[in-house]
Amino acid sequence: MGHPNVPLTHKYARSHGDKHRSSELQPFTPNDNLNLALGAIRVLGVELIEDELKPHLNTVLTTIKEKKKGAAEQVVISGVLPILALSLRSRGPLGLLTAKLVAELAKESVIRKGFGDSGLVSALLSVLTSTDQDLLFHAARAISRMSYDSSKQQELLLRRGAVPRLVAILLRFPDKEALEEVCLQALCNLSGVGVAEEAGMVWERGVSVRPEESVFHGVSPHTCGFVSSVTLVRVCQWGPGQYAVNIEVFQRCSSSFWNLHGNKRTARWFPFPGLGSCSNLYKVIKFSTRNVPRTKSLKIRVFHTFL
């Protein structure tokens, strides 16, 4: 049996009119294998013994990947998130497997709500100083997923210094495409310019006119064969431990679109029509690891203090 403090059955009622069902605990039939694994992690987790914990972590990872009904809810009620945070901070042999698991858990809104209180946010950010590229990849992916379309998580991560750490990775590993792409996606999601993984964004390095600046642009597939979304990211280091990130979003029309409308102009780029004035076209993040004012809300601090 599982740990005595981990109940086997929990049911949660919800209204049929709830528009946010995916973010709340759902009724489920418990998975016994998952329940046993979660109970074992709670009991053995403080010791962090690799041989004993590894198969249980793998069980949880496999179950979450398979999207078994009720798996997310079981993880929430099991109380294992602080154990995962401890595993990440320890930098031990279980770190990579734990990072993979946390990245998968970050897909589930009912789980990532508890990342802050469990210490997982600070643990993930501490991992971003590692030299292990695989570990960095999964930690950055977890941050990207938890900040996608969540202003609360974005503010939490921004306050705790996610931006300079992600930018530092971009500058440290310029030739690692997978790591570069996940960091760029995380920066976009942190800024509120949400980039979904399923969008199929393709990132490339652009040409910079300034030596201290790195330019990236990501292109999504064409919509209806005519229009594609283009995200332009400029990263600049403007002092020791101080970075600026400028993110702009454009639409690009294909040549067939212009030919169809008889337009002979050479310009093929223009802003999204619904974004309003140019001042609202882009998001700018400028953060240092020190001297961040704390008297105003985060968004006011970012846009009022630095623009």
C-alpha positions in Angstrom: 0.0 0.0 0.0 1.0 3.6 -0.4 2.0 6.0 2.4 -0.7 6.1 5.0 -1.0 9.9 4.7 -1.7 9.6 0.9 -5.4 8.7 0.5 -6.4 6.5 -2.3 -9.6 8.2 -3.4 -10.4 11.9 -3.6 -13.4 13.4 -5.4 -14.0 17.1 -6.1 -17.4 18.6 -7.2 -17.6 21.4 -9.7 -20.3 23.4 -11.3 -21.2 22.7 -15.0 -21.0 26.4 -15.6 -17.4 26.8 -14.5 -15.4 28.2 -17.4 -12.0 27.4 -15.8 -12.5 23.6 -15.3 -9.0 22.8 -16.5 -7.4 24.8 -13.7 -9.4 23.1 -10.8 -9.2 19.6 -9.3 -11.4 17.2 -11.2 -13.1 13.9 -10.1 -11.0 10.9 -10.9 -10.4 7.2 -10.3 -7.0 6.9 -8.6 -4.2 5.1 -10.3 -2.8 2.6 -7.8 0.7 2.4 -9.3 0.9 6.2 -9.3 -0.4 6.4 -5.8 2.2 3.9 -4.6 5.0 5.8 -6.4 3.9 9.1 -4.9 3.7 7.6 -1.4 7.2 6.1 -1.8 8.6 9.5 -2.9 7.2 11.1 0.2 8.7 8.5 2.5 12.1 8.2 0.8 12.4 11.7 -0.7 14.2 13.3 2.2 17.1 10.8 1.8 17.3 11.3 -2.0 18.7 7.8 -2.5 19.0 7.4 -6.3 18.5 3.6 -6.6 15.3 3.7 -4.4 13.7 6.9 -5.8 14.5 6.6 -9.5 11.9 3.9 -10.4 9.2 5.9 -8.6 10.1 9.1 -10.3 10.0 7.3 -13.6 6.5 5.9 -12.8 5.2 9.4 -12.1 6.8 10.8 -15.3 5.4 8.0 -17.5 1.9 8.4 -16.0 1.9 12.2 -16.5 3.2 11.9 -20.1 0.4 9.4 -20.8 -2.2 11.9 -19.5 -3.9 9.3 -17.4 -7.2 10.6 -16.0 -6.8 12.1 -12.5 -2.9 11.8 -12.5 -2.5 15.5 -12.0 -4.9 15.6 -9.1 -3.1 12.7 -7.4 0.2 14.6 -7.7 -1.4 17.7 -6.1 -2.8 15.9 -3.1 0.3 13.8 -2.6 2.5 16.7 -1.4 5.6 15.6 -3.3 6.4 19.0 -4.9 8.7 20.1 -2.0 10.6 16.8 -2.4 11.1 17.5 -6.1 12.3 21.0 -5.2 14.8 19.5 -2.7 16.0 17.1 -5.4 16.7 20.0 -7.9 18.5 22.1 -5.3 20.7 19.2 -4.2 22.3 19.0 -7.7 22.6 15.2 -7.2 22.3 12.3 -9.6 18.5 12.6 -9.6 18.5 16.2 -10.8 18.0 15.5 -14.5 15.2 13.1 -14.1 13.5 15.4 -11.6 13.9 18.3 -14.1 12.2 16.2 -16.8 9.4 15.4 -14.4 8.9 19.0 -13.3 8.8 20.1 -17.0 6.0 17.6 -17.6 4.1 18.6 -14.5 4.4 22.3 -15.6 1.9 21.4 -18.4 -0.8 20.8 -15.8 -2.4 24.0 -14.5 -3.7 22.3 -11.4 -0.1 21.3 -10.5 1.9 24.4 -11.4 -0.3 26.5 -9.1 1.7 25.0 -6.3 5.2 25.6 -7.7 5.7 28.8 -5.8 4.7 27.6 -2.3 6.5 24.3 -2.7 9.8 26.0 -3.5 10.0 24.7 -7.1 10.2 28.1 -8.6 13.4 29.0 -6.7 14.7 25.5 -7.3 14.3 25.8 -11.0 15.9 29.2 -11.1 18.9 27.8 -9.1 19.3 25.1 -11.7 19.7 27.7 -14.5 23.2 28.4 -13.2 24.3 24.8 -13.9 26.7 23.8 -16.7 24.7 20.7 -17.6 23.0 21.5 -20.9 20.4 18.8 -20.5 19.5 20.0 -17.1 19.3 23.6 -18.3 17.0 22.6 -21.2 14.4 20.9 -19.0 14.5 23.6 -16.4 14.0 26.3 -19.0 11.2 24.3 -20.6 9.5 24.1 -17.2 9.7 27.8 -16.8 8.4 28.4 -20.3 5.4 26.1 -19.7 4.5 27.5 -16.3 4.6 31.1 -17.5 2.6 30.6 -20.7 -0.6 32.5 -20.5 -0.3 33.0 -16.7 0.3 36.6 -15.5 0.7 35.4 -11.9 3.5 33.0 -12.7 5.1 35.6 -15.1 5.3 38.1 -12.3 6.6 35.6 -9.8 9.4 34.5 -12.1 10.3 38.0 -13.2 10.6 39.1 -9.6 12.9 36.2 -8.8 15.3 36.9 -11.7 14.4 34.5 -14.4 15.3 36.9 -17.2 19.0 37.5 -16.5 19.5 33.7 -16.0 17.8 32.8 -19.3 19.7 35.5 -21.1 23.0 34.3 -19.6 22.3 30.8 -21.0 21.7 32.3 -24.5 25.1 34.0 -24.3 26.9 31.0 -22.8 25.7 28.4 -25.3 25.3 30.2 -28.7 25.6 27.1 -30.8 23.1 24.9 -29.0 19.9 25.3 -31.0 17.5 23.3 -28.8 18.7 25.1 -25.6 18.5 28.5 -27.5 15.0 27.9 -28.7 13.6 26.9 -25.3 15.2 29.9 -23.7 13.7 32.2 -26.3 10.3 30.7 -25.9 10.6 31.1 -22.1 11.5 34.8 -22.5 8.5 35.4 -24.8 6.1 33.7 -22.4 7.6 35.7 -19.5 6.9 38.9 -21.4 3.3 38.0 -22.0 3.9 37.3 -25.7 2.7 33.7 -25.4 4.4 31.2 -27.7 2.7 27.8 -27.6 4.9 24.8 -28.2 2.4 23.4 -30.7 2.7 26.6 -32.8 5.8 25.1 -34.5 7.8 28.3 -34.2 11.2 28.1 -36.0 13.9 30.3 -34.6 16.9 31.7 -36.4 19.7 34.2 -35.5 19.4 37.6 -37.1 22.0 40.3 -37.9 22.7 42.8 -35.2 23.9 46.3 -35.8 25.4 46.6 -32.3 28.2 44.3 -31.0 26.6 43.9 -27.6 23.3 42.8 -29.0 22.0 39.4 -30.2 19.0 39.2 -32.5 16.7 36.2 -33.0 13.5 35.9 -35.0 11.0 33.1 -34.8 8.6 32.4 -37.6 5.3 30.4 -37.3 3.8 28.5 -40.2 1.6 30.4 -42.6 -2.1 30.8 -41.7 -4.3 29.9 -44.7 -1.2 30.0 -46.9 -0.9 33.8 -46.8 0.1 35.2 -43.4 2.7 34.1 -40.8 3.5 35.4 -37.4 7.0 36.7 -36.8 8.5 37.3 -33.3 11.6 39.4 -33.1 13.7 39.1 -29.9 16.7 41.5 -29.2 18.9 40.6 -26.3 21.4 43.1 -25.0 23.8 43.1 -22.0 24.0 46.7 -20.7 26.1 46.1 -17.6 27.5 43.3 -15.4 24.5 41.1 -14.6 22.2 43.5 -16.3 20.2 42.6 -19.5 17.6 44.1 -21.7 15.2 42.0 -23.8 13.0 43.6 -26.5 10.3 41.5 -28.0 8.2 42.5 -31.1 5.5 40.7 -33.0 4.8 41.2 -36.7 2.7 39.6 -39.4 4.4 38.7 -42.7 2.4 38.3 -45.9 3.4 35.9 -48.6 4.1 37.1 -52.1 0.9 35.3 -53.3 -1.1 37.5 -50.9 0.3 40.7 -52.5 -0.1 39.3 -56.0 -3.7 38.4 -55.3 -4.4 42.0 -54.2 -2.3 43.5 -57.0 0.0 45.3 -54.6 3.4 46.0 -56.0 5.0 47.2 -52.8 8.3 45.6 -51.7 7.5 45.9 -48.0 6.3 42.6 -46.7 6.2 43.3 -43.0 3.5 45.1 -40.9 2.3 45.0 -37.3 -0.7 43.0 -36.2 -3.7 45.2 -36.9 -5.3 44.7 -33.5 -2.4 45.7 -31.3 -3.1 49.4 -31.4 -0.4 52.0 -31.4 3.3 51.3 -31.8 3.9 51.7 -28.1 1.8 48.7 -27.5 3.4 46.6 -30.2 6.3 45.3 -28.2 7.2 44.3 -24.7 10.5 45.3 -23.1 12.1 43.6 -20.1 15.1 45.3 -18.5 16.2 43.6 -15.3 19.3 43.5 -13.2 20.0 41.2 -10.3 19.9 44.2 -7.9 18.3 47.6 -7.4 14.8 46.5 -8.5 12.3 48.9 -7.0 9.6 47.3 -4.9 7.1 50.1 -4.3 4.9 49.4 -7.3 3.3 46.5 -9.0 5.7 44.5 -11.3 4.2 45.6 -14.6 4.2 49.2 -13.6 7.9 48.8 -12.5 8.9 47.3 -15.8 7.2 49.6 -18.2 7.2 52.9 -16.1 10.7 52.7 -14.8 12.6 51.6 -17.9 10.7 53.0 -20.9 
